[in-house]
Amino acid sequence: MSKEKKGEVSVSKFYKITDDKVERIKRECPRCGKGVFMALHKDRLTCGKCSYTEFQKEQTKKSKQ
Ligand SMILES: [Zn+2]
């Protein structure tokens, strides 16, 4: 019935969002290259291999003082 079809669409939509989120978090190190992902911290990304650090300005909230 239509009820079953609706549930299927909902699931595939959820997976698409999750995949996009993961892709955004995982970032490769510009120094080490492909395969080396940077560790996500509160407001920065750090490479465990070469200690390269990249700060994130994107998520700064203007309303917060
Ligand atoms: Zn690195």
N, CA, C, O and the ligand as a Tripos MOL2 file, in Angstrom:
@<TRIPOS>MOLECULE
protein
  261   259    66     0     0
PROTEIN
NO_CHARGES

@<TRIPOS>ATOM
      1 N           0.8370   -1.2180    0.0000 N.3       1 MET1
      2 CA          0.0000    0.0000    0.0000 C.3       1 MET1
      3 C           0.8720    1.2700    0.0000 C.2       1 MET1
      4 O           2.1000    1.1920    0.0500 O.2       1 MET1
      5 N           0.2430    2.3840   -0.0540 N.am      2 SER2
      6 CA          0.9540    3.6590   -0.1200 C.3       2 SER2
      7 C           1.7250    3.9290    1.1750 C.2       2 SER2
      8 O           2.7020    4.6780    1.1910 O.2       2 SER2
      9 N           1.2770    3.3230    2.2210 N.am      3 LYS3
     10 CA          1.9200    3.5300    3.5230 C.3       3 LYS3
     11 C           3.3560    2.9700    3.5130 C.2       3 LYS3
     12 O           4.2830    3.5770    4.0500 O.2       3 LYS3
     13 N           3.5030    1.8050    2.8920 N.am      4 GLU4
     14 CA          4.8040    1.1540    2.8090 C.3       4 GLU4
     15 C           5.7770    1.9610    1.9380 C.2       4 GLU4
     16 O           6.9650    2.0710    2.2400 O.2       4 GLU4
     17 N           5.2530    2.5000    0.8850 N.am      5 LYS5
     18 CA          6.0520    3.2820   -0.0570 C.3       5 LYS5
     19 C           6.5860    4.5590    0.6080 C.2       5 LYS5
     20 O           7.7160    4.9820    0.3650 O.2       5 LYS5
     21 N           5.7640    5.1380    1.4290 N.am      6 LYS6
     22 CA          6.1330    6.3800    2.0990 C.3       6 LYS6
     23 C           7.3230    6.1560    3.0450 C.2       6 LYS6
     24 O           8.2260    6.9850    3.1540 O.2       6 LYS6
     25 N           7.2840    4.9950    3.7230 N.am      7 GLY7
     26 CA          8.3670    4.6740    4.6490 C.3       7 GLY7
     27 C           9.6810    4.4800    3.9240 C.2       7 GLY7
     28 O          10.7370    4.8500    4.4370 O.2       7 GLY7
     29 N           9.6280    3.9110    2.7520 N.am      8 GLU8
     30 CA         10.8360    3.6520    1.9750 C.3       8 GLU8
     31 C          11.5310    4.9500    1.5700 C.2       8 GLU8
     32 O          12.7560    5.0540    1.6190 O.2       8 GLU8
     33 N          10.7460    5.9130    1.1780 N.am      9 VAL9
     34 CA         11.2780    7.2180    0.7710 C.3       9 VAL9
     35 C          11.9470    7.9100    1.9590 C.2       9 VAL9
     36 O          12.9910    8.5480    1.8220 O.2       9 VAL9
     37 N          11.3310    7.7690    3.1020 N.am     10 SER10
     38 CA         11.8450    8.4060    4.3130 C.3      10 SER10
     39 C          13.2270    7.8630    4.6800 C.2      10 SER10
     40 O          14.1060    8.6110    5.1090 O.2      10 SER10
     41 N          13.4020    6.5630    4.5050 N.am     11 VAL11
     42 CA         14.6710    5.9200    4.8440 C.3      11 VAL11
     43 C          15.7840    6.3890    3.9090 C.2      11 VAL11
     44 O          16.8690    6.7470    4.3670 O.2      11 VAL11
     45 N          15.5250    6.3890    2.6180 N.am     12 SER12
     46 CA         16.5370    6.7790    1.6500 C.3      12 SER12
     47 C          16.9270    8.2470    1.8310 C.2      12 SER12
     48 O          18.0650    8.6320    1.5630 O.2      12 SER12
     49 N          15.9930    9.0430    2.2790 N.am     13 LYS13
     50 CA         16.2760   10.4570    2.5150 C.3      13 LYS13
     51 C          17.2130   10.6090    3.7180 C.2      13 LYS13
     52 O          18.1120   11.4500    3.7280 O.2      13 LYS13
     53 N          16.9810    9.7930    4.7010 N.am     14 PHE14
     54 CA         17.8080    9.8240    5.9100 C.3      14 PHE14
     55 C          19.2520    9.4500    5.5890 C.2      14 PHE14
     56 O          20.1870   10.0740    6.0910 O.2      14 PHE14
     57 N          19.4260    8.4540    4.7720 N.am     15 TYR15
     58 CA         20.7610    8.0000    4.4080 C.3      15 TYR15
     59 C          21.5200    9.0530    3.6060 C.2      15 TYR15
     60 O          22.7370    9.1930    3.7290 O.2      15 TYR15
     61 N          20.7890    9.7760    2.7980 N.am     16 LYS16
     62 CA         21.4090   10.7980    1.9730 C.3      16 LYS16
     63 C          21.9560   11.9230    2.8510 C.2      16 LYS16
     64 O          23.0460   12.4390    2.6050 O.2      16 LYS16
     65 N          21.2080   12.2890    3.8510 N.am     17 ILE17
     66 CA         21.6240   13.3460    4.7760 C.3      17 ILE17
     67 C          22.8450   12.8970    5.5710 C.2      17 ILE17
     68 O          23.7980   13.6540    5.7520 O.2      17 ILE17
     69 N          22.8000   11.6530    6.0410 N.am     18 THR18
     70 CA         23.8990   11.1110    6.8350 C.3      18 THR18
     71 C          25.1910   11.0700    6.0230 C.2      18 THR18
     72 O          26.2610   11.4190    6.5230 O.2      18 THR18
     73 N          25.0840   10.6500    4.7930 N.am     19 ASP19
     74 CA         26.2450   10.5350    3.9220 C.3      19 ASP19
     75 C          26.8610   11.9110    3.6750 C.2      19 ASP19
     76 O          28.0830   12.0540    3.6500 O.2      19 ASP19
     77 N          26.0290   12.8990    3.4960 N.am     20 ASP20
     78 CA         26.4880   14.2570    3.2340 C.3      20 ASP20
     79 C          27.1960   14.8170    4.4630 C.2      20 ASP20
     80 O          28.1870   15.5380    4.3500 O.2      20 ASP20
     81 N          26.6860   14.4830    5.6060 N.am     21 LYS21
     82 CA         27.2460   14.9720    6.8600 C.3      21 LYS21
     83 C          28.6370   14.3780    7.1030 C.2      21 LYS21
     84 O          29.5660   15.0740    7.5130 O.2      21 LYS21
     85 N          28.7500   13.0930    6.8430 N.am     22 VAL22
     86 CA         30.0230   12.3910    7.0310 C.3      22 VAL22
     87 C          31.0820   12.9640    6.0940 C.2      22 VAL22
     88 O          32.2380   13.1520    6.4730 O.2      22 VAL22
     89 N          30.6630   13.2330    4.8790 N.am     23 GLU23
     90 CA         31.5960   13.7370    3.8780 C.3      23 GLU23
     91 C          32.1270   15.1180    4.2730 C.2      23 GLU23
     92 O          33.2710   15.4730    3.9920 O.2      23 GLU23
     93 N          31.2810   15.8570    4.9160 N.am     24 ARG24
     94 CA         31.6550   17.2070    5.3030 C.3      24 ARG24
     95 C          32.6320   17.1870    6.4970 C.2      24 ARG24
     96 O          33.5570   17.9950    6.5690 O.2      24 ARG24
     97 N          32.4100   16.2690    7.4060 N.am     25 ILE25
     98 CA         33.2600   16.1750    8.5980 C.3      25 ILE25
     99 C          34.6460   15.6440    8.2410 C.2      25 ILE25
    100 O          35.6660   16.1900    8.6630 O.2      25 ILE25
    101 N          34.6600   14.5710    7.4550 N.am     26 LYS26
    102 CA         35.9430   13.9730    7.0780 C.3      26 LYS26
    103 C          36.6660   14.8360    6.0570 C.2      26 LYS26
    104 O          36.1910   15.0280    4.9380 O.2      26 LYS26
    105 N          37.7900   15.3400    6.4460 N.am     27 ARG27
    106 CA         38.5500   16.1820    5.5340 C.3      27 ARG27
    107 C          39.9970   15.6880    5.4390 C.2      27 ARG27
    108 O          40.6440   15.4070    6.4480 O.2      27 ARG27
    109 N          40.4680   15.5960    4.2390 N.am     28 GLU28
    110 CA         41.8260   15.0970    4.0460 C.3      28 GLU28
    111 C          42.8530   16.1890    4.3130 C.2      28 GLU28
    112 O          42.6040   17.3700    4.0710 O.2      28 GLU28
    113 N          43.9880   15.7820    4.8050 N.am     29 CYS29
    114 CA         45.0650   16.7230    5.1210 C.3      29 CYS29
    115 C          45.7020   17.2310    3.8260 C.2      29 CYS29
    116 O          46.0750   16.4350    2.9640 O.2      29 CYS29
    117 N          45.8260   18.5570    3.6860 N.am     30 PRO30
    118 CA         46.4330   19.1330    2.4740 C.3      30 PRO30
    119 C          47.9180   18.8360    2.3660 C.2      30 PRO30
    120 O          48.4900   18.9130    1.2780 O.2      30 PRO30
    121 N          48.5350   18.5050    3.4610 N.am     31 ARG31
    122 CA         49.9710   18.2020    3.4500 C.3      31 ARG31
    123 C          50.2330   16.7240    3.1630 C.2      31 ARG31
    124 O          51.0660   16.3790    2.3250 O.2      31 ARG31
    125 N          49.5040   15.8550    3.8770 N.am     32 CYS32
    126 CA         49.7250   14.4120    3.7310 C.3      32 CYS32
    127 C          49.0450   13.8570    2.4760 C.2      32 CYS32
    128 O          49.4820   12.8550    1.9090 O.2      32 CYS32
    129 N          47.9790   14.5200    2.0580 N.am     33 GLY33
    130 CA         47.3100   14.0910    0.8430 C.3      33 GLY33
    131 C          46.1800   13.1170    1.0990 C.2      33 GLY33
    132 O          45.6300   13.0540    2.1990 O.2      33 GLY33
    133 N          45.8330   12.3440    0.0540 N.am     34 LYS34
    134 CA         44.6970   11.4270    0.1170 C.3      34 LYS34
    135 C          44.9230   10.3040    1.1150 C.2      34 LYS34
    136 O          46.0380    9.8100    1.2850 O.2      34 LYS34
    137 N          43.8310    9.9130    1.7740 N.am     35 GLY35
    138 CA         43.9170    8.7810    2.7020 C.3      35 GLY35
    139 C          44.1700    9.2110    4.1310 C.2      35 GLY35
    140 O          43.9200    8.4520    5.0670 O.2      35 GLY35
    141 N          44.6640   10.4250    4.3030 N.am     36 VAL36
    142 CA         44.9490   10.9120    5.6620 C.3      36 VAL36
    143 C          43.8850   11.9290    6.0640 C.2      36 VAL36
    144 O          43.8570   13.0580    5.5720 O.2      36 VAL36
    145 N          43.0070   11.4950    6.9750 N.am     37 PHE37
    146 CA         41.9270   12.3700    7.3890 C.3      37 PHE37
    147 C          42.2940   13.1400    8.6550 C.2      37 PHE37
    148 O          43.0270   12.6520    9.5160 O.2      37 PHE37
    149 N          41.7730   14.3330    8.7370 N.am     38 MET38
    150 CA         42.0780   15.1810    9.8830 C.3      38 MET38
    151 C          41.0630   14.9560   10.9960 C.2      38 MET38
    152 O          39.8930   14.6720   10.7380 O.2      38 MET38
    153 N          41.5240   15.0860   12.2310 N.am     39 ALA39
    154 CA         40.6580   14.8680   13.3850 C.3      39 ALA39
    155 C          39.8310   16.1270   13.6530 C.2      39 ALA39
    156 O          40.3380   17.2490   13.6320 O.2      39 ALA39
    157 N          38.5540   15.9010   13.9030 N.am     40 LEU40
    158 CA         37.6550   17.0320   14.1130 C.3      40 LEU40
    159 C          37.6150   17.4270   15.5940 C.2      40 LEU40
    160 O          37.3050   16.6130   16.4650 O.2      40 LEU40
    161 N          37.9320   18.6780   15.8470 N.am     41 HIS41
    162 CA         37.8640   19.2020   17.2090 C.3      41 HIS41
    163 C          36.7250   20.2200   17.3080 C.2      41 HIS41
    164 O          35.9420   20.3880   16.3730 O.2      41 HIS41
    165 N          36.6510   20.8720   18.4220 N.am     42 LYS42
    166 CA         35.5430   21.7930   18.6770 C.3      42 LYS42
    167 C          35.4310   22.8790   17.6040 C.2      42 LYS42
    168 O          34.3430   23.1220   17.0820 O.2      42 LYS42
    169 N          36.5240   23.5170   17.2790 N.am     43 ASP43
    170 CA         36.4780   24.5890   16.2850 C.3      43 ASP43
    171 C          37.6510   24.5280   15.3140 C.2      43 ASP43
    172 O          38.0060   25.5200   14.6770 O.2      43 ASP43
    173 N          38.2480   23.3320   15.2160 N.am     44 ARG44
    174 CA         39.3910   23.2050   14.3090 C.3      44 ARG44
    175 C          39.6030   21.7530   13.8760 C.2      44 ARG44
    176 O          39.0610   20.8150   14.4590 O.2      44 ARG44
    177 N          40.4050   21.6150   12.8380 N.am     45 LEU45
    178 CA         40.7510   20.2830   12.3480 C.3      45 LEU45
    179 C          42.2520   20.0750   12.5300 C.2      45 LEU45
    180 O          43.0430   20.9770   12.2510 O.2      45 LEU45
    181 N          42.6390   18.9150   12.9870 N.am     46 THR46
    182 CA         44.0530   18.6510   13.2070 C.3      46 THR46
    183 C          44.4760   17.3290   12.5720 C.2      46 THR46
    184 O          43.7680   16.3280   12.6710 O.2      46 THR46
    185 N          45.6390   17.3360   11.9190 N.am     47 CYS47
    186 CA         46.1770   16.1150   11.3330 C.3      47 CYS47
    187 C          47.0510   15.3940   12.3570 C.2      47 CYS47
    188 O          47.9370   16.0060   12.9530 O.2      47 CYS47
    189 N          46.8120   14.1210   12.5620 N.am     48 GLY48
    190 CA         47.5810   13.3480   13.5330 C.3      48 GLY48
    191 C          48.9680   12.9870   13.0300 C.2      48 GLY48
    192 O          49.8360   12.6020   13.8130 O.2      48 GLY48
    193 N          49.1810   13.1090   11.7220 N.am     49 LYS49
    194 CA         50.4840   12.7400   11.1500 C.3      49 LYS49
    195 C          51.4820   13.8910   11.1630 C.2      49 LYS49
    196 O          52.6160   13.7330   11.6150 O.2      49 LYS49
    197 N          51.0560   15.0460   10.6650 N.am     50 CYS50
    198 CA         52.0000   16.1710   10.5380 C.3      50 CYS50
    199 C          51.6190   17.3530   11.4340 C.2      50 CYS50
    200 O          52.2520   18.4070   11.3880 O.2      50 CYS50
    201 N          50.5730   17.1630   12.2520 N.am     51 SER51
    202 CA         50.1460   18.1920   13.1980 C.3      51 SER51
    203 C          49.6330   19.4580   12.5160 C.2      51 SER51
    204 O          49.6130   20.5310   13.1180 O.2      51 SER51
    205 N          49.2300   19.3260   11.2860 N.am     52 TYR52
    206 CA         48.6640   20.4730   10.5700 C.3      52 TYR52
    207 C          47.3060   20.8350   11.1720 C.2      52 TYR52
    208 O          46.4550   19.9670   11.3690 O.2      52 TYR52
    209 N          47.1110   22.1120   11.4610 N.am     53 THR53
    210 CA         45.8620   22.5470   12.0830 C.3      53 THR53
    211 C          45.1460   23.5750   11.2160 C.2      53 THR53
    212 O          45.7550   24.5080   10.6920 O.2      53 THR53
    213 N          43.8680   23.3840   11.0830 N.am     54 GLU54
    214 CA         43.0690   24.3140   10.2830 C.3      54 GLU54
    215 C          41.8410   24.7510   11.0800 C.2      54 GLU54
    216 O          41.0140   23.9310   11.4800 O.2      54 GLU54
    217 N          41.7450   26.0470   11.2970 N.am     55 PHE55
    218 CA         40.6270   26.5590   12.0910 C.3      55 PHE55
    219 C          39.3880   26.7530   11.2260 C.2      55 PHE55
    220 O          39.4770   27.0650   10.0390 O.2      55 PHE55
    221 N          38.2460   26.5610   11.8460 N.am     56 GLN56
    222 CA         36.9870   26.6850   11.1210 C.3      56 GLN56
    223 C          36.2710   27.9730   11.5060 C.2      56 GLN56
    224 O          35.8320   28.1480   12.6430 O.2      56 GLN56
    225 N          36.1660   28.8550   10.5450 N.am     57 LYS57
    226 CA         35.4820   30.1250   10.7820 C.3      57 LYS57
    227 C          34.0110   30.0320   10.3850 C.2      57 LYS57
    228 O          33.1810   30.8610   10.7580 O.2      57 LYS57
    229 N          33.7340   28.9990    9.6200 N.am     58 GLU58
    230 CA         32.4060   28.8420    9.0230 C.3      58 GLU58
    231 C          31.2900   28.7580   10.0640 C.2      58 GLU58
    232 O          30.2090   29.3160    9.8740 O.2      58 GLU58
    233 N          31.5610   28.0610   11.1590 N.am     59 GLN59
    234 CA         30.5060   27.7980   12.1340 C.3      59 GLN59
    235 C          30.4340   28.8460   13.2550 C.2      59 GLN59
    236 O          29.7840   28.6180   14.2750 O.2      59 GLN59
    237 N          31.0860   29.9670   13.0690 N.am     60 THR60
    238 CA         31.0660   31.0110   14.0900 C.3      60 THR60
    239 C          29.6830   31.6630   14.1730 C.2      60 THR60
    240 O          29.1080   32.0790   13.1680 O.2      60 THR60
    241 N          29.1840   31.7360   15.3720 N.am     61 LYS61
    242 CA         27.8550   32.3310   15.5550 C.3      61 LYS61
    243 C          27.9740   33.8090   15.9250 C.2      61 LYS61
    244 O          28.6360   34.1700   16.8990 O.2      61 LYS61
    245 N          27.3370   34.6300   15.1500 N.am     62 LYS62
    246 CA         27.4170   36.0750   15.3690 C.3      62 LYS62
    247 C          26.6320   36.5060   16.6120 C.2      62 LYS62
    248 O          26.9770   37.4880   17.2690 O.2      62 LYS62
    249 N          25.5930   35.7700   16.9150 N.am     63 SER63
    250 CA         24.7260   36.1270   18.0450 C.3      63 SER63
    251 C          25.4240   35.8730   19.3840 C.2      63 SER63
    252 O          25.0010   36.3700   20.4280 O.2      63 SER63
    253 N          26.5070   35.0860   19.3250 N.am     64 LYS64
    254 CA         27.2140   34.7510   20.5580 C.3      64 LYS64
    255 C          28.2700   35.8080   20.8670 C.2      64 LYS64
    256 O          29.4390   35.6360   20.5200 O.2      64 LYS64
    257 N          27.8900   36.8410   21.4820 N.am     65 GLN65
    258 CA         28.7300   37.9740   21.8660 C.3      65 GLN65
    259 C          29.6630   38.4020   20.7470 C.2      65 GLN65
    260 O          30.4370   39.3450   20.9150 O.2      65 GLN65
    261 ZN         48.9980   15.8190    7.6450 Zn       66 ZN66
@<TRIPOS>BOND
     1     1     2 1
     2     2     3 1
     3     3     4 2
     4     3     5 am
     5     5     6 1
     6     6     7 1
     7     7     8 2
     8     7     9 am
     9     9    10 1
    10    10    11 1
    11    11    12 2
    12    11    13 am
    13    13    14 1
    14    14    15 1
    15    15    16 2
    16    15    17 am
    17    17    18 1
    18    18    19 1
    19    19    20 2
    20    19    21 am
    21    21    22 1
    22    22    23 1
    23    23    24 2
    24    23    25 am
    25    25    26 1
    26    26    27 1
    27    27    28 2
    28    27    29 am
    29    29    30 1
    30    30    31 1
    31    31    32 2
    32    31    33 am
    33    33    34 1
    34    34    35 1
    35    35    36 2
    36    35    37 am
    37    37    38 1
    38    38    39 1
    39    39    40 2
    40    39    41 am
    41    41    42 1
    42    42    43 1
    43    43    44 2
    44    43    45 am
    45    45    46 1
    46    46    47 1
    47    47    48 2
    48    47    49 am
    49    49    50 1
    50    50    51 1
    51    51    52 2
    52    51    53 am
    53    53    54 1
    54    54    55 1
    55    55    56 2
    56    55    57 am
    57    57    58 1
    58    58    59 1
    59    59    60 2
    60    59    61 am
    61    61    62 1
    62    62    63 1
    63    63    64 2
    64    63    65 am
    65    65    66 1
    66    66    67 1
    67    67    68 2
    68    67    69 am
    69    69    70 1
    70    70    71 1
    71    71    72 2
    72    71    73 am
    73    73    74 1
    74    74    75 1
    75    75    76 2
    76    75    77 am
    77    77    78 1
    78    78    79 1
    79    79    80 2
    80    79    81 am
    81    81    82 1
    82    82    83 1
    83    83    84 2
    84    83    85 am
    85    85    86 1
    86    86    87 1
    87    87    88 2
    88    87    89 am
    89    89    90 1
    90    90    91 1
    91    91    92 2
    92    91    93 am
    93    93    94 1
    94    94    95 1
    95    95    96 2
    96    95    97 am
    97    97    98 1
    98    98    99 1
    99    99   100 2
   100    99   101 am
   101   101   102 1
   102   102   103 1
   103   103   104 2
   104   103   105 am
   105   105   106 1
   106   106   107 1
   107   107   108 2
   108   107   109 am
   109   109   110 1
   110   110   111 1
   111   111   112 2
   112   111   113 am
   113   113   114 1
   114   114   115 1
   115   115   116 2
   116   115   117 am
   117   117   118 1
   118   118   119 1
   119   119   120 2
   120   119   121 am
   121   121   122 1
   122   122   123 1
   123   123   124 2
   124   123   125 am
   125   125   126 1
   126   126   127 1
   127   127   128 2
   128   127   129 am
   129   129   130 1
   130   130   131 1
   131   131   132 2
   132   131   133 am
   133   133   134 1
   134   134   135 1
   135   135   136 2
   136   135   137 am
   137   137   138 1
   138   138   139 1
   139   139   140 2
   140   139   141 am
   141   141   142 1
   142   142   143 1
   143   143   144 2
   144   143   145 am
   145   145   146 1
   146   146   147 1
   147   147   148 2
   148   147   149 am
   149   149   150 1
   150   150   151 1
   151   151   152 2
   152   151   153 am
   153   153   154 1
   154   154   155 1
   155   155   156 2
   156   155   157 am
   157   157   158 1
   158   158   159 1
   159   159   160 2
   160   159   161 am
   161   161   162 1
   162   162   163 1
   163   163   164 2
   164   163   165 am
   165   165   166 1
   166   166   167 1
   167   167   168 2
   168   167   169 am
   169   169   170 1
   170   170   171 1
   171   171   172 2
   172   171   173 am
   173   173   174 1
   174   174   175 1
   175   175   176 2
   176   175   177 am
   177   177   178 1
   178   178   179 1
   179   179   180 2
   180   179   181 am
   181   181   182 1
   182   182   183 1
   183   183   184 2
   184   183   185 am
   185   185   186 1
   186   186   187 1
   187   187   188 2
   188   187   189 am
   189   189   190 1
   190   190   191 1
   191   191   192 2
   192   191   193 am
   193   193   194 1
   194   194   195 1
   195   195   196 2
   196   195   197 am
   197   197   198 1
   198   198   199 1
   199   199   200 2
   200   199   201 am
   201   201   202 1
   202   202   203 1
   203   203   204 2
   204   203   205 am
   205   205   206 1
   206   206   207 1
   207   207   208 2
   208   207   209 am
   209   209   210 1
   210   210   211 1
   211   211   212 2
   212   211   213 am
   213   213   214 1
   214   214   215 1
   215   215   216 2
   216   215   217 am
   217   217   218 1
   218   218   219 1
   219   219   220 2
   220   219   221 am
   221   221   222 1
   222   222   223 1
   223   223   224 2
   224   223   225 am
   225   225   226 1
   226   226   227 1
   227   227   228 2
   228   227   229 am
   229   229   230 1
   230   230   231 1
   231   231   232 2
   232   231   233 am
   233   233   234 1
   234   234   235 1
   235   235   236 2
   236   235   237 am
   237   237   238 1
   238   238   239 1
   239   239   240 2
   240   239   241 am
   241   241   242 1
   242   242   243 1
   243   243   244 2
   244   243   245 am
   245   245   246 1
   246   246   247 1
   247   247   248 2
   248   247   249 am
   249   249   250 1
   250   250   251 1
   251   251   252 2
   252   251   253 am
   253   253   254 1
   254   254   255 1
   255   255   256 2
   256   255   257 am
   257   257   258 1
   258   258   259 1
   259   259   260 2
@<TRIPOS>SUBSTRUCTURE
     1 MET1         2 RESIDUE 1 A MET
     2 SER2         6 RESIDUE 1 A SER
     3 LYS3        10 RESIDUE 1 A LYS
     4 GLU4        14 RESIDUE 1 A GLU
     5 LYS5        18 RESIDUE 1 A LYS
     6 LYS6        22 RESIDUE 1 A LYS
     7 GLY7        26 RESIDUE 1 A GLY
     8 GLU8        30 RESIDUE 1 A GLU
     9 VAL9        34 RESIDUE 1 A VAL
    10 SER10       38 RESIDUE 1 A SER
    11 VAL11       42 RESIDUE 1 A VAL
    12 SER12       46 RESIDUE 1 A SER
    13 LYS13       50 RESIDUE 1 A LYS
    14 PHE14       54 RESIDUE 1 A PHE
    15 TYR15       58 RESIDUE 1 A TYR
    16 LYS16       62 RESIDUE 1 A LYS
    17 ILE17       66 RESIDUE 1 A ILE
    18 THR18       70 RESIDUE 1 A THR
    19 ASP19       74 RESIDUE 1 A ASP
    20 ASP20       78 RESIDUE 1 A ASP
    21 LYS21       82 RESIDUE 1 A LYS
    22 VAL22       86 RESIDUE 1 A VAL
    23 GLU23       90 RESIDUE 1 A GLU
    24 ARG24       94 RESIDUE 1 A ARG
    25 ILE25       98 RESIDUE 1 A ILE
    26 LYS26      102 RESIDUE 1 A LYS
    27 ARG27      106 RESIDUE 1 A ARG
    28 GLU28      110 RESIDUE 1 A GLU
    29 CYS29      114 RESIDUE 1 A CYS
    30 PRO30      118 RESIDUE 1 A PRO
    31 ARG31      122 RESIDUE 1 A ARG
    32 CYS32      126 RESIDUE 1 A CYS
    33 GLY33      130 RESIDUE 1 A GLY
    34 LYS34      134 RESIDUE 1 A LYS
    35 GLY35      138 RESIDUE 1 A GLY
    36 VAL36      142 RESIDUE 1 A VAL
    37 PHE37      146 RESIDUE 1 A PHE
    38 MET38      150 RESIDUE 1 A MET
    39 ALA39      154 RESIDUE 1 A ALA
    40 LEU40      158 RESIDUE 1 A LEU
    41 HIS41      162 RESIDUE 1 A HIS
    42 LYS42      166 RESIDUE 1 A LYS
    43 ASP43      170 RESIDUE 1 A ASP
    44 ARG44      174 RESIDUE 1 A ARG
    45 LEU45      178 RESIDUE 1 A LEU
    46 THR46      182 RESIDUE 1 A THR
    47 CYS47      186 RESIDUE 1 A CYS
    48 GLY48      190 RESIDUE 1 A GLY
    49 LYS49      194 RESIDUE 1 A LYS
    50 CYS50      198 RESIDUE 1 A CYS
    51 SER51      202 RESIDUE 1 A SER
    52 TYR52      206 RESIDUE 1 A TYR
    53 THR53      210 RESIDUE 1 A THR
    54 GLU54      214 RESIDUE 1 A GLU
    55 PHE55      218 RESIDUE 1 A PHE
    56 GLN56      222 RESIDUE 1 A GLN
    57 LYS57      226 RESIDUE 1 A LYS
    58 GLU58      230 RESIDUE 1 A GLU
    59 GLN59      234 RESIDUE 1 A GLN
    60 THR60      238 RESIDUE 1 A THR
    61 LYS61      242 RESIDUE 1 A LYS
    62 LYS62      246 RESIDUE 1 A LYS
    63 SER63      250 RESIDUE 1 A SER
    64 LYS64      254 RESIDUE 1 A LYS
    65 GLN65      258 RESIDUE 1 A GLN
    66 ZN66       261 GROUP 0 **** ****
